[in-house]
Amino acid sequence: MSCAETVENPEIESIEISEGVDAAETAALAPAETPEQKMAGTGDWAAMEIRRLIKAYGPRAPGSEAEHKAQQDMAAQMAPWADSVETEGFAVHRQAFMGFIPFTVILTMAAAVLFWLGMPFYGLILVGAAAVPLVLEFVMYRQFVDILFKAYPSHNVIAGRKAKTDTPKKRIYLVGHADSQYEWTLNYRLGGTGMKLVLIPAVVGLGVCFCANALRFALIDMAGFAGRGFLYWLFRVTGIALFCLFPACIGFLFFQSRKRSVPGASDNLSGCYASMAVLKAMAEREERFEDTEVVVLLTGSEEAGLRGSKAFVKRHKKELRDPSILTAAVGADTFRDLKDIAVYNRDLSGTLRHSPKMQALMQAAGKARGYDLPAASIYIGACDAVAFTQAGIPATGFAAMDPTPPRYYHTRLDDVDLLEPDTIEAAAEILYEAVRMFAEKGL
């Protein structure tokens, strides 16, 4: 997508090149390409490749054979553009990330019954146990119950383009994930707003159940207040309210399919190809930055709780923290809705703040290309930038997706027919500009 008008240079056109002119001297006479020119046609190219990939391999569940084959395909594509392409394996317990749901729902409903029966101590224990995996797995993305689920092989692909110098001083990672999520059944059936009308009451119900059991235990069992009058009616109404939330809790059980994974065209092959386009453009023009390495990292099992990026950061923490090389990362995730293009400065369900300097870098890159990138928050979920930020590496998220979320998000509708090539091209332009700015000025 072009945001600037290309102006012809009449002086260049009028120059006659003789046979004796040096090739380097000839190249120096040509006008420098803008990022729009470098990325011209990128959106259509990416859409074509995404169509081919999905037709060849289909949905790519975390730790699946299809995920690995798609990564191998993209690795082969990047081989001519990179100086090195490596694949690293790790184990993923792919059902663990959402595997807590039945456990949490059943214990919460049981705790509500115990509250009604006047057994708040036991209700408090159950609802507390129900909350732990919800918070650690779904909110904080910790590997808390993974050991209870079967392990599968997953992989990361790392493609790097070296700097001109043998002693680089900067390195930037463009990170996209190759896997696709198991379908969010509630979003497909009810849409984003309808899904929230199930999830929010279910989670609120857990909180109310915890507070109700704690209050009843403290006032009646511990302090010895008689459960009459105001307290009787307070606990009676609270118990009825908890029972009214049971339908939402039961609906939570059907939040995600355990078998059907989605095509994942926009989420997140669009992020993979927008990142790969930077390497492609550099290689086609034999371009290298003076002291900056550019690395495309295609992670596996992001949809299983950022397992790929966390495995990569854990394995490479020493080199990532090398004080002699300024390292930064951009999590490129889902480029479809251009009107919602943004830099994500808050992540991990809003609990983690990314690097203000990386936010400023991405916003400056967007401005240079004619796009206003507002700061946004991932209020439910996370992107691969989280693993870098948690390790102390400057990072930020970058995406273009309706935050409602849209009905295609993590559903079978995220297929090739919904791709927006112009949005992918705009993302590639901004990513290239951010890489160029980082190479020139750092942070």
Residue pairs with C-beta under 8 A, 6 or more apart in sequence:
1 36
1 43
1 338
1 422
1 423
1 425
1 426
1 429
2 36
2 40
3 36
3 369
3 370
3 371
3 426
3 429
4 34
4 36
4 369
4 370
6 34
6 36
6 37
9 31
12 29
12 30
12 31
15 29
17 26
33 285
35 369
35 429
35 432
35 433
35 436
36 369
36 429
38 281
38 285
38 429
38 432
39 277
39 281
39 425
39 428
39 429
39 432
41 425
42 274
42 277
42 280
42 281
42 424
42 425
42 428
42 429
43 420
43 421
43 422
43 423
43 424
43 425
43 426
43 428
44 421
44 425
45 273
45 277
46 270
46 273
46 274
46 277
46 421
46 424
46 425
46 428
47 416
47 419
47 421
47 424
49 77
49 273
50 265
50 269
50 270
50 273
50 416
50 419
51 416
51 419
53 70
53 73
53 74
53 269
54 263
54 264
54 265
54 269
54 415
54 416
56 69
56 70
56 73
57 66
57 69
57 70
57 73
58 66
58 263
59 66
59 180
59 260
59 261
59 262
59 263
59 264
60 66
60 67
60 70
60 178
60 179
60 180
60 261
60 264
61 67
61 94
61 179
61 180
61 182
61 261
62 92
62 94
62 152
62 154
62 179
62 300
62 301
62 302
62 303
62 304
62 307
63 92
63 94
63 152
63 153
63 154
63 179
63 300
63 301
63 304
64 152
64 179
64 261
67 154
67 155
67 178
67 179
67 300
67 301
68 153
68 154
68 155
68 300
70 178
71 87
71 155
71 157
71 178
71 298
71 300
72 87
72 157
74 157
74 178
74 272
74 276
74 298
75 85
75 87
75 157
75 159
75 298
77 276
78 85
78 157
78 159
78 276
78 279
78 296
79 85
79 159
80 283
81 159
81 161
81 276
81 279
81 280
81 282
81 283
81 284
82 159
82 160
82 161
82 279
82 283
82 296
83 160
83 161
83 162
84 158
84 159
84 160
85 157
85 158
85 159
85 160
86 157
86 158
86 159
87 155
87 156
87 157
87 158
88 155
88 156
88 158
88 311
88 312
88 315
89 153
89 154
89 155
90 153
90 154
90 155
90 156
90 300
90 301
90 307
90 308
90 311
90 315
91 151
91 152
91 153
91 154
92 151
92 152
92 153
92 154
92 300
92 301
92 304
92 307
92 308
93 143
93 146
93 147
93 148
93 149
93 150
93 151
93 152
93 304
94 149
94 152
94 154
94 301
94 304
95 149
95 150
95 258
96 137
96 143
96 145
96 146
96 148
96 149
96 304
96 305
97 137
97 138
97 141
97 303
97 304
97 305
98 137
98 138
98 182
98 255
98 256
99 137
99 145
99 148
99 149
100 133
100 134
100 137
100 138
100 145
101 252
101 253
101 255
101 256
102 253
103 130
103 133
104 130
104 131
104 133
104 134
104 206
104 252
105 130
105 202
105 249
105 250
105 252
105 253
106 130
107 126
107 127
107 129
107 130
108 126
108 127
108 130
108 205
108 206
108 209
108 249
109 246
109 249
110 123
110 126
111 122
111 123
111 124
111 126
111 127
111 130
111 209
111 210
111 213
112 123
112 205
112 209
112 239
112 242
112 243
112 245
112 246
113 123
114 120
114 122
114 123
114 126
114 213
115 123
115 209
115 212
115 213
115 216
115 235
115 238
115 239
115 242
116 239
116 242
116 243
118 216
118 220
118 227
120 212
120 213
120 214
120 216
120 217
120 220
120 221
121 213
121 217
121 221
123 209
123 213
124 210
124 213
124 214
124 217
127 206
127 209
127 210
127 213
128 210
130 206
131 206
131 210
132 144
133 144
133 145
134 203
134 206
136 142
136 144
137 144
137 145
137 305
139 348
139 349
139 351
140 348
140 349
140 351
141 305
141 306
141 310
141 348
141 382
141 386
143 305
143 307
143 310
154 179
154 300
154 301
154 304
154 307
154 308
155 300
155 308
156 297
156 298
156 299
156 300
156 308
156 309
156 311
156 312
157 178
157 297
157 298
158 295
158 296
158 297
158 312
159 276
159 279
159 295
159 296
159 297
159 298
160 293
160 294
160 295
160 296
161 279
161 282
161 283
161 288
161 293
161 294
161 295
162 168
162 288
162 293
163 170
163 288
163 289
163 290
163 291
163 292
163 293
164 288
164 289
164 290
164 291
165 290
165 291
167 291
168 291
168 292
168 293
168 325
169 291
169 292
169 324
169 325
169 326
170 289
170 291
170 292
170 293
170 325
170 326
170 327
170 328
170 438
170 439
170 442
171 292
171 293
171 294
171 295
171 325
171 326
171 327
171 328
172 292
172 293
172 294
172 295
172 327
172 328
172 329
172 330
172 434
172 435
172 438
172 439
173 295
173 296
173 297
173 327
173 328
173 329
173 330
173 388
174 275
174 278
174 294
174 295
174 296
174 297
174 329
174 330
174 332
174 431
174 435
175 275
175 296
175 297
175 298
175 299
175 309
175 329
175 330
175 331
175 332
175 384
175 385
175 388
176 268
176 269
176 271
176 272
176 273
176 274
176 275
176 276
176 296
176 297
176 298
176 299
176 332
176 333
176 384
177 268
177 271
177 272
177 298
177 299
177 300
177 301
177 302
177 303
177 308
177 309
177 333
177 384
178 268
178 269
178 272
178 298
178 299
178 300
179 264
179 299
179 300
179 301
179 302
179 303
179 304
179 308
180 261
180 262
180 263
180 264
180 267
180 268
180 303
180 414
181 256
181 261
181 262
181 264
181 267
181 303
181 410
182 256
182 257
182 258
182 259
182 260
182 261
182 262
182 303
182 410
183 256
183 257
183 260
183 261
183 262
183 410
183 411
183 412
184 195
184 255
184 256
184 257
184 409
184 410
184 411
185 254
185 255
185 256
185 257
186 194
186 195
186 198
186 199
186 251
186 254
186 255
186 256
187 195
187 405
187 407
187 409
187 410
187 411
188 407
188 411
188 412
188 413
190 197
190 198
191 407
192 404
192 405
192 406
192 407
192 409
193 404
195 255
197 248
198 248
198 251
198 252
198 255
199 248
199 252
199 255
201 245
201 248
202 245
202 248
202 249
202 251
202 252
204 245
205 242
205 245
205 248
205 249
208 238
208 241
208 242
208 245
209 242
212 235
212 238
212 239
212 242
216 235
219 225
219 231
220 227
220 231
225 231
227 235
260 412
262 410
262 411
262 412
262 414
263 412
263 414
263 415
263 416
264 414
265 414
265 415
265 416
265 418
265 419
266 334
266 335
266 336
266 401
266 408
266 414
266 418
266 419
266 420
267 333
267 334
267 401
267 409
267 410
267 414
268 302
268 332
268 333
268 334
270 334
270 335
270 336
270 419
270 423
270 424
270 427
271 332
271 333
271 334
271 335
271 399
271 427
272 298
272 332
273 424
273 428
274 332
274 335
274 424
274 427
274 428
274 431
275 296
275 298
275 332
275 431
276 296
277 428
277 431
277 432
278 294
278 296
278 428
278 431
278 432
278 435
279 294
279 296
281 287
281 428
281 432
282 288
282 294
289 435
289 436
289 439
290 439
291 439
292 435
292 438
292 439
294 435
297 309
297 312
297 329
297 384
299 308
299 309
299 312
299 384
300 307
300 308
301 307
301 308
302 308
302 309
302 333
302 383
302 384
303 410
306 382
306 383
306 384
306 386
306 387
308 384
309 331
309 384
309 386
309 387
309 388
310 387
312 387
313 320
313 387
313 388
313 390
313 391
313 393
317 391
319 325
320 327
320 388
320 391
320 393
321 327
321 391
321 392
321 393
326 442
326 443
327 393
327 394
328 355
328 358
328 361
328 393
328 394
328 395
328 438
328 443
329 358
329 384
329 385
329 388
329 393
329 394
329 395
330 358
330 362
330 385
330 395
330 396
330 397
330 398
330 431
330 434
331 344
331 383
331 384
331 385
331 386
331 388
331 395
331 396
331 397
331 398
332 398
332 399
332 427
332 431
333 383
333 384
333 397
333 398
333 399
334 399
334 400
334 401
335 341
335 399
335 400
335 401
335 420
335 423
335 424
335 426
335 427
336 400
336 401
336 408
336 418
336 419
336 420
336 423
337 400
337 401
337 402
337 406
337 420
337 423
338 400
338 420
338 422
338 423
338 426
340 400
340 401
340 402
340 403
341 366
341 371
341 373
341 399
341 400
341 423
341 426
341 427
342 373
342 374
342 375
342 376
342 398
342 399
342 400
343 359
343 362
343 363
343 366
343 373
343 374
343 375
343 376
343 396
343 397
343 398
344 354
344 375
344 376
344 377
344 378
344 383
344 385
344 396
344 397
344 398
344 399
345 353
345 354
345 356
345 359
345 375
345 376
345 377
345 396
345 397
346 352
346 353
346 354
346 375
346 376
346 377
346 378
347 354
347 377
347 378
347 382
347 383
347 385
347 386
347 389
347 397
348 378
348 382
348 386
349 378
349 379
349 380
349 381
349 382
350 377
350 378
350 379
352 382
352 386
352 389
352 390
353 389
354 385
354 389
354 395
354 396
354 397
355 389
355 394
355 395
355 396
355 443
357 394
357 443
358 394
358 395
358 396
358 443
359 375
359 396
361 396
361 434
361 437
361 438
361 443
362 373
362 396
362 398
362 430
362 434
363 373
363 375
364 434
364 437
365 430
365 431
365 433
365 434
365 437
366 372
366 373
366 430
366 433
367 373
368 433
368 437
369 426
369 429
369 430
369 433
371 426
371 430
373 398
373 430
376 403
378 397
379 403
383 397
383 399
385 395
385 396
385 397
386 395
388 394
388 395
389 395
394 443
398 427
398 430
398 431
400 423
400 426
400 427
401 409
407 413
408 414
408 418
